[in-house]
């Protein structure tokens, strides 16, 4: 496991008028050499999908004004990654071949699993972390551990599968997000842990569990990327975001009652469907 802390020189990306792409290119080429083409491709894809350059610039410029939040996020990153490789090996008996990088310029999200220099990488964008105010150690644990859960499934099982039907895609997403949630819980040592639990989120989900499970099963038949209401803090299921992560965690916890963690990460969609039918009942 490689940890890259690119915080120190991040603010060299700004001049008197604000964020400077030319300055940022020098910073990123120094901090994470070779990453720029991946970034440019990702940004172009987002812009073609309806994102705005102003959205990126506002997030980047706002980050420069929030030094206290950036400092807090950086401090949490250092704490969260200390002895991280040892902690994972202690819990799972395996090591992860992964790079974890904290830097300025991700923009599209707080965290992203991608490839960098031929290795799986978790990229953490300090500007988006600041905007979302995910600066506490609990937030950073959740962000890093969750992404590491996806990496673990990728390296020791199967994370990505291609499907012809949205129904299968969203059931697979429920499953893989649940795997990542349970990975978090195992590291933390608390089967009830959810990093999203703020303002009564988990208590509300607990109280509406049967309804969430039933509604997700019904919605699967017609679910699309434009109407899904379970994955993301920008969508709403009866006034709450991220409810799919809660349901996924409960689903995989149910599977873990009869299967080992390293067994379930190798499931195919047929096995996931079978287990979900049991879970529904």
Secondary structure, DSSP 4 states (H G I P E B T S, - for coil): -EEEE--TTGGGGEETTEE-HHHHHHHHHHHSTT-HHHHHHHHHHHHHTT--HHHHHHHHHHHHH-HHHHHHHHHHHHHHHTTHHHHHHHHHS----EEEEEES---S-SEEEEEETTEEEEEEEHHHHHHHT--SHHHHHHHHHHHHHHHHHHHHS------SSHHHHHHHHHHHHHHHHHHHHHHHT-TT--TT--TTHHHHHHHTHHHHHHHHHHHGGG--TTT--SSSTTS-BTTBS-HHHHHHHHHHHHHHTTS-HHHHTT--HHHHHHHHHHHH-
